[in-house]
Amino acid sequence: MANDPATGGYWLDASDGGIFSFHAPFYGSTGDITLAKPCVGMAAMPKGNGYRFVASDGGNFDFGSAPFEGSAVG
């Protein structure tokens, strides 16, 4: 889960990469694909205009303004 600093809402990420938005803008998810490992953590961008989450194998998934800065999975 991550708080949206812009709206005061939050995003909840499911282990399959699905994102649920509560009073926060939706930027995308991986809920429509099969991930190799489950999602285990999430962080919002400082201005609330994006988010990223990570899977237990090190896969990194970025949405909105969250820049892709690499992944532990090739």
VENPE-V246527 format. One record per helix or strand of 2 or more residues. SS is the DSSP state (a for helix, b for strand). FROM is the first residue (numbers start at 0). TO is the last residue. If there is no record, write none. Layout:
# VENPE-V246527
[[SS FROM TO] [SS FROM TO]]
This chain:
# VENPE-V246527
[[b 1 2] [b 9 12] [b 18 21] [b 38 43] [b 49 54] [b 59 63]]
